[in-house]
Amino acid sequence: MLRPGGIQVAAAINRFASLMDSVTRGFIDAPGWLAANFDERWADPARRNRLLDLVRSVEHEPDLIGVSPHLLAIGRKA
């Protein structure tokens, strides 16, 4: 039982994660791993920052939740 003000954390693996494992980058579970030439983009600091900016701009978009093989939810009980 969670007390008022308590924090609950839940982690899950997308049921389609096994289809993505061959291309998923362990350090970024967002649409960024879908970018063409990911390794090349990540190696260049300017391109890496642009990629991270793009990922941040959609990280809370509900329609894209299924793109990630890993899900994390954090909530606080009122």
C-alpha positions in Angstrom: 0.0 0.0 0.0 1.3 3.4 -1.0 1.1 6.2 1.6 0.0 9.7 0.7 3.0 11.5 -0.8 4.6 8.2 -1.6 6.3 7.6 -4.9 5.7 4.6 -7.1 7.9 3.5 -9.9 6.9 0.9 -12.5 9.0 -0.4 -15.4 7.8 -2.5 -18.3 9.1 -4.0 -21.5 7.0 -3.3 -24.6 5.5 -6.6 -25.9 7.1 -5.9 -29.3 10.6 -5.3 -27.8 12.0 -8.5 -29.2 11.4 -7.1 -32.7 13.4 -4.0 -31.8 16.4 -5.6 -29.9 18.6 -5.8 -33.0 18.5 -2.1 -33.6 17.9 -0.5 -30.2 20.7 1.6 -28.7 21.0 0.9 -25.0 21.5 4.5 -24.0 18.6 6.0 -25.8 15.2 4.4 -25.9 13.4 7.1 -27.8 12.8 7.7 -31.5 16.4 8.8 -31.9 17.6 5.2 -32.4 15.5 5.2 -35.6 17.8 7.8 -37.2 19.8 6.8 -40.2 23.5 6.6 -39.5 22.9 6.8 -35.8 26.5 6.0 -34.9 27.8 8.7 -37.2 25.4 11.3 -35.8 26.2 10.3 -32.2 29.9 10.7 -32.8 29.6 14.3 -33.9 28.9 16.6 -30.9 26.8 19.1 -32.9 24.7 16.3 -34.6 24.4 14.5 -31.2 23.0 17.7 -29.6 20.5 18.1 -32.5 19.4 14.5 -32.1 18.9 14.9 -28.4 17.0 18.1 -28.9 14.6 16.3 -31.3 14.2 13.4 -28.9 13.4 15.8 -26.0 10.8 17.6 -28.1 8.7 14.4 -28.5 9.6 12.5 -25.3 6.2 13.1 -23.7 4.2 12.5 -26.9 1.7 9.7 -26.0 1.4 8.5 -29.6 5.1 7.6 -29.6 5.2 5.5 -26.4 5.1 2.3 -28.4 8.3 3.2 -30.3 10.4 2.5 -27.2 11.0 -1.1 -26.1 11.2 0.0 -22.5 8.7 2.0 -20.5 9.0 3.8 -17.1 6.2 5.4 -15.2 6.8 7.4 -12.0 3.9 8.8 -9.9 3.2 10.3 -6.5 0.1 9.5 -4.5 -1.9 12.6 -3.6 
